[in-house]
Amino acid sequence: MNIDIIRESLDLNAYEANIYVALLARCIASAGQLSAISNVPRSRCYDVLESLEKKGFVFKKIGRPVKYIARHPEEVLETLKKHARLEENRLLSLYDSARETEMFRELRNLYSEGINYIDNEKIAHSISGKQNINLFLKDMFSRASGRITIHTTKKGLKRKLRLLKKSGHKAKAVVHAPSEKRIAQKNIKLNKKNTGLRLVHAGDELMFFTSPEGIASSEESAVWLKGSFAADAVRNFIR
């Protein structure tokens, strides 16, 4: 059993994952027994079990010595989903409240004053992580008033089309990808060829994907450029 996958899927650290898996196998066990079969130091077992209990993975059985019982994985998932929804609602409420504060108004004013010192024709920066790249792409699509051109791979096609749809972009989009997929949206034209490029061009904005396909989501990277000169140069180069 791959402990790393369990850790990532259930948001546990290594000790927590080892203890939970060991307890699932035994159903019920004391801290000492779990230490012996999980390779977690006994001095850490009590803290780890307390953490798992708070997260909803295990519960105590009253008695001497105290023993622990693993909750069914389905129950654990439902608990995690419930906690995630509660946390999401808490954060959304927090962010909405922040918008009305004096602090946020000061931040807006600071941005408005500072942006005057930026040459909008020469903006460029790197983006890390699939989630951040997706958010940036969606915003690019939303801002674009004219045609969007996308060069992608067969694997990346689905992702770009989903983001295009979410953005609400209504103007024409031309997508170059080696795929036989049929596209229902009338404003999207699929050019079924492999250009060997991975980039998005929308107005005076460009995004180049700089990481290889198949890499971990957190390791994905891209470079975003804004400037009519760079955008025109790339458009003429790939035409």
C-alpha positions in Angstrom: 0.0 0.0 0.0 1.4 3.4 -1.0 1.5 5.5 2.1 2.4 8.7 0.1 -0.8 8.5 -1.9 -2.8 8.0 1.3 -1.1 11.0 2.8 -1.8 13.2 -0.2 -5.4 12.0 -0.6 -6.4 12.3 3.0 -4.2 15.3 4.0 -2.2 13.4 6.6 1.4 13.5 7.6 3.5 10.3 7.5 3.0 9.3 11.1 -0.8 9.9 10.9 -1.0 7.8 7.7 1.0 4.9 9.1 -1.0 4.8 12.3 -4.4 5.0 10.5 -3.5 2.2 8.1 -2.2 0.1 11.0 -5.4 0.6 12.9 -7.5 -0.2 9.9 -5.7 -3.6 9.7 -6.2 -4.3 13.5 -9.6 -2.6 13.9 -8.8 -1.9 17.5 -5.5 -1.5 19.3 -3.6 0.4 22.0 -1.0 3.0 21.4 1.8 0.6 22.3 0.5 -2.0 19.8 0.2 0.6 17.1 3.7 1.8 17.7 5.0 -1.8 17.2 3.3 -2.4 13.9 3.5 1.1 12.4 7.1 2.0 13.1 6.0 5.2 14.8 7.9 6.0 18.0 5.7 5.3 21.0 6.5 8.7 22.4 4.8 10.2 19.3 1.9 7.8 19.1 -0.3 9.5 21.7 0.0 12.9 19.9 -0.6 11.3 16.5 -3.7 9.5 17.8 -5.0 12.6 19.4 -4.6 14.4 16.1 -6.4 11.6 14.2 -9.2 11.7 16.7 -9.7 15.5 16.2 -9.7 15.0 12.4 -12.3 12.2 12.6 -10.2 9.2 11.6 -10.3 7.3 15.0 -12.2 7.3 18.3 -11.3 6.0 21.8 -12.7 2.9 23.4 -13.1 3.5 27.1 -11.1 1.1 29.3 -7.7 0.3 30.6 -5.5 0.5 28.7 -7.1 3.0 26.4 -7.6 1.5 22.9 -8.5 3.1 19.6 -10.9 2.1 16.9 -10.5 3.2 13.2 -13.5 4.8 11.6 -14.6 3.4 8.2 -12.9 5.1 5.3 -16.3 6.1 3.8 -17.2 7.9 7.1 -13.8 9.6 7.1 -14.3 10.9 3.6 -17.7 12.3 4.5 -16.2 14.0 7.5 -13.4 15.5 5.5 -15.9 16.8 2.9 -18.0 18.4 5.7 -14.9 20.1 7.2 -13.9 21.3 3.7 -17.3 22.8 3.1 -17.3 24.5 6.5 -13.8 25.9 5.9 -14.7 27.1 2.4 -17.8 28.9 3.7 -15.7 30.5 6.5 -13.0 31.7 4.1 -15.6 33.1 1.6 -17.3 35.0 4.4 -13.9 36.3 5.6 -13.0 37.5 2.1 -16.4 39.1 1.5 -16.1 40.9 4.8 -12.6 42.1 4.0 -13.8 43.9 0.9 -15.8 46.4 3.1 -12.9 47.2 5.5 -10.8 50.3 5.6 -7.7 48.1 5.2 -9.0 46.8 1.8 -9.9 50.3 0.6 -6.3 51.4 1.4 -5.0 48.4 -0.6 -7.1 49.4 -3.6 -5.9 53.0 -3.4 -2.3 51.8 -3.1 -2.7 49.6 -6.2 -4.3 52.4 -8.2 -1.5 54.8 -7.3 1.2 52.2 -7.9 0.0 51.0 -11.2 0.7 54.4 -12.7 4.4 53.6 -12.4 4.1 50.4 -14.4 4.8 50.4 -18.2 1.9 48.2 -19.4 3.8 47.4 -22.6 6.5 45.6 -20.6 4.9 43.4 -18.1 6.0 39.8 -17.7 6.1 37.2 -14.9 6.2 33.5 -14.2 3.3 31.5 -12.8 3.8 28.3 -10.8 1.2 25.5 -10.1 -1.6 24.2 -12.2 -4.3 25.9 -10.1 -2.7 29.3 -10.5 -2.1 28.8 -14.2 -5.8 27.8 -14.7 -7.0 30.9 -12.8 -4.7 33.2 -14.9 -5.8 31.6 -18.2 -9.5 32.0 -17.2 -8.9 35.7 -16.5 -7.0 36.1 -19.8 -10.0 34.6 -21.7 -12.4 36.8 -19.8 -10.5 40.0 -20.6 -10.1 39.1 -24.3 -12.5 41.1 -26.6 -11.1 39.7 -29.8 -9.9 36.4 -31.2 -8.1 33.9 -29.0 -5.5 31.6 -30.4 -4.5 28.4 -28.6 -1.7 26.0 -29.5 -1.9 22.9 -27.3 -1.5 19.1 -27.2 -4.2 16.5 -27.4 -4.0 16.1 -23.6 -4.2 19.9 -23.0 -7.1 20.4 -25.3 -9.8 19.4 -22.8 -8.4 21.7 -20.1 -8.2 24.8 -22.4 -11.8 24.2 -23.7 -13.1 23.9 -20.2 -11.5 27.1 -19.1 -12.7 28.9 -22.3 -16.3 27.8 -21.5 -16.0 28.9 -17.8 -14.7 32.3 -18.9 -17.8 33.2 -20.9 -15.7 34.3 -23.9 -18.0 34.7 -26.9 -15.6 35.9 -29.6 -13.9 33.6 -32.0 -11.3 31.2 -30.7 -8.9 29.1 -32.9 -7.4 26.0 -31.3 -4.5 24.1 -32.8 -4.3 20.6 -31.4 -3.7 17.1 -32.8 -7.1 15.8 -31.9 -10.2 14.3 -33.6 -12.5 15.7 -30.9 -15.6 17.5 -32.2 -16.3 20.9 -30.6 -19.9 21.9 -30.2 -19.3 25.6 -29.5 -19.8 27.5 -32.8 -17.3 30.3 -31.9 -14.5 27.7 -31.5 -12.6 26.4 -34.5 -10.4 23.4 -34.1 -7.4 23.1 -36.4 -6.4 19.5 -36.1 -2.7 19.7 -36.4 0.3 19.5 -34.1 2.3 22.8 -34.3 4.6 21.6 -31.5 3.8 24.7 -29.5 2.1 25.2 -26.2 0.9 28.8 -25.8 -2.1 31.0 -25.6 -2.5 34.3 -27.4 -5.3 36.7 -26.4 -5.2 40.3 -27.5 -1.9 41.8 -26.2 -1.4 38.9 -23.7 0.6 35.7 -24.2 1.2 32.7 -22.0 3.9 30.1 -22.7 3.8 26.8 -20.9 7.4 26.0 -19.8 7.0 22.7 -18.0 6.8 19.3 -19.7 3.5 17.5 -19.8 2.8 14.8 -17.1 4.7 16.7 -14.4 3.1 17.0 -10.9 0.4 19.7 -10.8 2.3 21.7 -8.2 5.4 21.7 -10.5 3.6 23.1 -13.6 5.0 26.5 -14.7 4.2 29.1 -17.3 5.3 32.6 -18.4 2.8 35.4 -19.0 3.6 38.4 -21.1 1.7 41.6 -21.8 2.6 43.9 -24.6 1.5 44.6 -28.1 5.0 44.3 -29.5 5.6 40.8 -28.1 2.1 39.6 -29.0 2.4 40.8 -32.6 5.9 39.3 -33.0 4.7 35.9 -31.8 1.5 36.1 -33.9 3.6 36.9 -37.1 6.1 34.2 -36.3 3.5 31.4 -35.9 1.2 32.5 -38.7 
